[in-house]
Amino acid sequence: MNLQSEQIQTLNKIMEAIDEKAAQYKEERFGMREAQSEAQKKLLLDLIDTAMQLAKEINPNPLDVMDDLNRLHSQIANMR
């Protein structure tokens, strides 16, 4: 397997984790204590940032994935 294939496979796994964590965070954040909510939010935002960095290394750039990640990052960052 070449580097590009490995990067795409890794990005797909990270995207699965992001989808799962984002759905869980959106559903459960009101029941969490503030410290726990902030920790989960930071973890999710860091995971999104990692996915963005990896997506930037793939050529051609997966622009649709990058747009989705940017949109999700903004949504999560603005949640209270």
PyMOL commands that place a pseudoatom at each C-alpha (Angstrom):
pseudoatom trace, name=CA, resn=MET, resi=1, chain=A, elem=C, hetatm=0, pos=[0.000, 0.000, 0.000]
pseudoatom trace, name=CA, resn=ASN, resi=2, chain=A, elem=C, hetatm=0, pos=[1.413, 3.390, -0.918]
pseudoatom trace, name=CA, resn=LEU, resi=3, chain=A, elem=C, hetatm=0, pos=[1.557, 6.448, 1.312]
pseudoatom trace, name=CA, resn=GLN, resi=4, chain=A, elem=C, hetatm=0, pos=[-1.441, 8.141, -0.306]
pseudoatom trace, name=CA, resn=SER, resi=5, chain=A, elem=C, hetatm=0, pos=[-3.624, 5.059, 0.218]
pseudoatom trace, name=CA, resn=GLU, resi=6, chain=A, elem=C, hetatm=0, pos=[-2.533, 4.859, 3.849]
pseudoatom trace, name=CA, resn=GLN, resi=7, chain=A, elem=C, hetatm=0, pos=[-3.329, 8.541, 4.351]
pseudoatom trace, name=CA, resn=ILE, resi=8, chain=A, elem=C, hetatm=0, pos=[-6.791, 8.136, 2.829]
pseudoatom trace, name=CA, resn=GLN, resi=9, chain=A, elem=C, hetatm=0, pos=[-7.475, 5.063, 4.942]
pseudoatom trace, name=CA, resn=THR, resi=10, chain=A, elem=C, hetatm=0, pos=[-6.328, 6.883, 8.086]
pseudoatom trace, name=CA, resn=LEU, resi=11, chain=A, elem=C, hetatm=0, pos=[-8.435, 9.927, 7.225]
pseudoatom trace, name=CA, resn=ASN, resi=12, chain=A, elem=C, hetatm=0, pos=[-11.484, 7.697, 6.760]
pseudoatom trace, name=CA, resn=LYS, resi=13, chain=A, elem=C, hetatm=0, pos=[-10.950, 6.155, 10.209]
pseudoatom trace, name=CA, resn=ILE, resi=14, chain=A, elem=C, hetatm=0, pos=[-10.524, 9.587, 11.794]
pseudoatom trace, name=CA, resn=MET, resi=15, chain=A, elem=C, hetatm=0, pos=[-13.691, 10.800, 10.046]
pseudoatom trace, name=CA, resn=GLU, resi=16, chain=A, elem=C, hetatm=0, pos=[-15.625, 7.834, 11.479]
pseudoatom trace, name=CA, resn=ALA, resi=17, chain=A, elem=C, hetatm=0, pos=[-14.383, 8.708, 14.968]
pseudoatom trace, name=CA, resn=ILE, resi=18, chain=A, elem=C, hetatm=0, pos=[-15.280, 12.378, 14.462]
pseudoatom trace, name=CA, resn=ASP, resi=19, chain=A, elem=C, hetatm=0, pos=[-18.804, 11.497, 13.306]
pseudoatom trace, name=CA, resn=GLU, resi=20, chain=A, elem=C, hetatm=0, pos=[-19.324, 9.267, 16.329]
pseudoatom trace, name=CA, resn=LYS, resi=21, chain=A, elem=C, hetatm=0, pos=[-17.855, 11.726, 18.845]
pseudoatom trace, name=CA, resn=ALA, resi=22, chain=A, elem=C, hetatm=0, pos=[-19.676, 14.741, 17.355]
pseudoatom trace, name=CA, resn=ALA, resi=23, chain=A, elem=C, hetatm=0, pos=[-23.049, 13.003, 17.462]
pseudoatom trace, name=CA, resn=GLN, resi=24, chain=A, elem=C, hetatm=0, pos=[-22.422, 11.884, 21.034]
pseudoatom trace, name=CA, resn=TYR, resi=25, chain=A, elem=C, hetatm=0, pos=[-21.265, 15.351, 22.110]
pseudoatom trace, name=CA, resn=LYS, resi=26, chain=A, elem=C, hetatm=0, pos=[-24.246, 17.094, 20.522]
pseudoatom trace, name=CA, resn=GLU, resi=27, chain=A, elem=C, hetatm=0, pos=[-26.635, 14.662, 22.184]
pseudoatom trace, name=CA, resn=GLU, resi=28, chain=A, elem=C, hetatm=0, pos=[-25.079, 14.525, 25.658]
pseudoatom trace, name=CA, resn=ARG, resi=29, chain=A, elem=C, hetatm=0, pos=[-23.467, 17.921, 26.239]
pseudoatom trace, name=CA, resn=PHE, resi=30, chain=A, elem=C, hetatm=0, pos=[-26.362, 19.362, 28.239]
pseudoatom trace, name=CA, resn=GLY, resi=31, chain=A, elem=C, hetatm=0, pos=[-26.179, 16.492, 30.718]
pseudoatom trace, name=CA, resn=MET, resi=32, chain=A, elem=C, hetatm=0, pos=[-22.428, 16.897, 31.257]
pseudoatom trace, name=CA, resn=ARG, resi=33, chain=A, elem=C, hetatm=0, pos=[-20.732, 18.969, 33.873]
pseudoatom trace, name=CA, resn=GLU, resi=34, chain=A, elem=C, hetatm=0, pos=[-19.096, 22.052, 32.394]
pseudoatom trace, name=CA, resn=ALA, resi=35, chain=A, elem=C, hetatm=0, pos=[-15.543, 20.720, 32.804]
pseudoatom trace, name=CA, resn=GLN, resi=36, chain=A, elem=C, hetatm=0, pos=[-16.461, 17.437, 31.125]
pseudoatom trace, name=CA, resn=SER, resi=37, chain=A, elem=C, hetatm=0, pos=[-18.250, 19.242, 28.294]
pseudoatom trace, name=CA, resn=GLU, resi=38, chain=A, elem=C, hetatm=0, pos=[-15.254, 21.498, 27.679]
pseudoatom trace, name=CA, resn=ALA, resi=39, chain=A, elem=C, hetatm=0, pos=[-12.859, 18.530, 27.732]
pseudoatom trace, name=CA, resn=GLN, resi=40, chain=A, elem=C, hetatm=0, pos=[-14.985, 16.615, 25.224]
pseudoatom trace, name=CA, resn=LYS, resi=41, chain=A, elem=C, hetatm=0, pos=[-15.279, 19.712, 23.058]
pseudoatom trace, name=CA, resn=LYS, resi=42, chain=A, elem=C, hetatm=0, pos=[-11.502, 20.232, 23.062]
pseudoatom trace, name=CA, resn=LEU, resi=43, chain=A, elem=C, hetatm=0, pos=[-10.886, 16.565, 22.241]
pseudoatom trace, name=CA, resn=LEU, resi=44, chain=A, elem=C, hetatm=0, pos=[-13.297, 16.758, 19.320]
pseudoatom trace, name=CA, resn=LEU, resi=45, chain=A, elem=C, hetatm=0, pos=[-11.818, 20.013, 18.004]
pseudoatom trace, name=CA, resn=ASP, resi=46, chain=A, elem=C, hetatm=0, pos=[-8.296, 18.543, 18.234]
pseudoatom trace, name=CA, resn=LEU, resi=47, chain=A, elem=C, hetatm=0, pos=[-9.438, 15.472, 16.324]
pseudoatom trace, name=CA, resn=ILE, resi=48, chain=A, elem=C, hetatm=0, pos=[-10.960, 17.689, 13.622]
pseudoatom trace, name=CA, resn=ASP, resi=49, chain=A, elem=C, hetatm=0, pos=[-7.692, 19.657, 13.411]
pseudoatom trace, name=CA, resn=THR, resi=50, chain=A, elem=C, hetatm=0, pos=[-5.740, 16.404, 13.016]
pseudoatom trace, name=CA, resn=ALA, resi=51, chain=A, elem=C, hetatm=0, pos=[-8.050, 15.318, 10.201]
pseudoatom trace, name=CA, resn=MET, resi=52, chain=A, elem=C, hetatm=0, pos=[-7.619, 18.704, 8.494]
pseudoatom trace, name=CA, resn=GLN, resi=53, chain=A, elem=C, hetatm=0, pos=[-3.829, 18.421, 8.644]
pseudoatom trace, name=CA, resn=LEU, resi=54, chain=A, elem=C, hetatm=0, pos=[-3.964, 14.959, 7.135]
pseudoatom trace, name=CA, resn=ALA, resi=55, chain=A, elem=C, hetatm=0, pos=[-6.420, 16.060, 4.436]
pseudoatom trace, name=CA, resn=LYS, resi=56, chain=A, elem=C, hetatm=0, pos=[-4.022, 18.853, 3.439]
pseudoatom trace, name=CA, resn=GLU, resi=57, chain=A, elem=C, hetatm=0, pos=[-1.301, 16.252, 2.837]
pseudoatom trace, name=CA, resn=ILE, resi=58, chain=A, elem=C, hetatm=0, pos=[-3.418, 14.256, 0.384]
pseudoatom trace, name=CA, resn=ASN, resi=59, chain=A, elem=C, hetatm=0, pos=[-3.173, 15.206, -3.296]
pseudoatom trace, name=CA, resn=PRO, resi=60, chain=A, elem=C, hetatm=0, pos=[-5.490, 16.168, -4.724]
pseudoatom trace, name=CA, resn=ASN, resi=61, chain=A, elem=C, hetatm=0, pos=[-6.938, 17.687, -1.578]
pseudoatom trace, name=CA, resn=PRO, resi=62, chain=A, elem=C, hetatm=0, pos=[-10.321, 16.223, -0.634]
pseudoatom trace, name=CA, resn=LEU, resi=63, chain=A, elem=C, hetatm=0, pos=[-12.018, 19.627, -0.719]
pseudoatom trace, name=CA, resn=ASP, resi=64, chain=A, elem=C, hetatm=0, pos=[-15.473, 18.308, 0.164]
pseudoatom trace, name=CA, resn=VAL, resi=65, chain=A, elem=C, hetatm=0, pos=[-14.072, 16.615, 3.273]
pseudoatom trace, name=CA, resn=MET, resi=66, chain=A, elem=C, hetatm=0, pos=[-12.127, 19.739, 4.190]
pseudoatom trace, name=CA, resn=ASP, resi=67, chain=A, elem=C, hetatm=0, pos=[-15.267, 21.878, 3.812]
pseudoatom trace, name=CA, resn=ASP, resi=68, chain=A, elem=C, hetatm=0, pos=[-17.210, 19.460, 6.031]
pseudoatom trace, name=CA, resn=LEU, resi=69, chain=A, elem=C, hetatm=0, pos=[-14.456, 19.542, 8.646]
pseudoatom trace, name=CA, resn=ASN, resi=70, chain=A, elem=C, hetatm=0, pos=[-14.345, 23.353, 8.634]
pseudoatom trace, name=CA, resn=ARG, resi=71, chain=A, elem=C, hetatm=0, pos=[-18.117, 23.552, 9.000]
pseudoatom trace, name=CA, resn=LEU, resi=72, chain=A, elem=C, hetatm=0, pos=[-18.168, 21.025, 11.841]
pseudoatom trace, name=CA, resn=HIS, resi=73, chain=A, elem=C, hetatm=0, pos=[-15.263, 22.778, 13.593]
pseudoatom trace, name=CA, resn=SER, resi=74, chain=A, elem=C, hetatm=0, pos=[-17.193, 26.054, 13.501]
pseudoatom trace, name=CA, resn=GLN, resi=75, chain=A, elem=C, hetatm=0, pos=[-20.372, 24.412, 14.807]
pseudoatom trace, name=CA, resn=ILE, resi=76, chain=A, elem=C, hetatm=0, pos=[-18.616, 22.669, 17.691]
pseudoatom trace, name=CA, resn=ALA, resi=77, chain=A, elem=C, hetatm=0, pos=[-16.489, 25.696, 18.583]
pseudoatom trace, name=CA, resn=ASN, resi=78, chain=A, elem=C, hetatm=0, pos=[-19.598, 27.874, 18.863]
pseudoatom trace, name=CA, resn=MET, resi=79, chain=A, elem=C, hetatm=0, pos=[-21.566, 25.457, 21.042]
pseudoatom trace, name=CA, resn=ARG, resi=80, chain=A, elem=C, hetatm=0, pos=[-22.045, 26.452, 24.649]
for i in range(1, 80): cmd.bond("trace and resi %d" % i, "trace and resi %d" % (i + 1))
show_as sticks, trace
zoom trace
